[in-house]
């Protein structure tokens, strides 16, 4: 058996396993995926005698993280052929993928789980709840509103303007989101159109006021809704949707800083991280945090004793809980008091499907 990445010319070979593992995907959607998403993704497979027994797709996205831009992988298409299940094939692929991402300096990766329990052993945790919004019926009858369809065939200026509006809308609300550009939006439109979907620009008094996307072969469902109250309202509480994992701990920590109300300009913590899969993340570090960024310096237990007077607190934490905390998805109870001045990421929005 061999674990390796498929070359560009080989990627079509994973189609049959996708059809077996994800029968809910329509032929049109799969055709879109194989034509568009495999242009720039990486497909890691475990094969024997030229037969693909298991696969994992690494789909890259440009992720805005505050004022930083990171290239991060969205893990999709994780599947094993029926005759190869419960033999540890997925684990081999996931461990290889995470190791490769770590070597590439990728700060984090994310995925949409079929079941949370599958990915907990790999250090993943929920980082994003999918919000649910709706256009109140009374608003859809407002004669100051109009809708205009946006198509993948529209001129570049139309698509670019839509992407720019979405980026501005997201940046006002979230610190982490996939950057919308012309290529992103054209792919999104093709993705939606593969299942009879449409994207409509909502205009109020002649100006862009939002975007509504719907799709579905048998039943049309909301794919996205971007606008502002009172034009939209929250339908109900969001549901856990996307899990993430810190991959390159030193690179990720660059996005974390102190809160403005911190009593000092800089703090240093002794942090001991547990990460069973990525040994580079595991161990003890000095974690120096200031008002702009933070950095790690690996240390030994003896060094901790030498610099004890400089340390604001000691943190012992698993990579999963560290990920949740620093993505703003819950603060662990056992942190030292000074840790309350560490500013986690404020707001995550990752609604990609593939």
Secondary structure, 3 states (H helix, E strand, C coil): CEEEECCHHHHHHHHHHHHHHCCCCCHHHHHHHHHHHHHCCEEEEEEECCEEEEEEEEEEEEEEECCEEEEEEEEEEEEECHHHCCCCHHHHHHHHHHHHHHHCCCCEEEECCCCHHHHHCCCCEEEEEEEEEECCHHHHCCCCEEEEEECCCCCHHHHHHHHHHHHHHHHCCCCEEECCCHHHHHHHHHHHHCCCCEEEEEEECCEEEEEEEEECCCCCEEEEEEECCCCCEEEEEEEEEEEEEECCHHHHHCCCEECCCCCCCEEEEEEEEECCCCCCCCEEEEEEEECCCEEEEECCHHHHHHCHHHCCEEEEEEHHHHHHHHCCCCCCCCCCHHHHHEECCCCEECCCCC
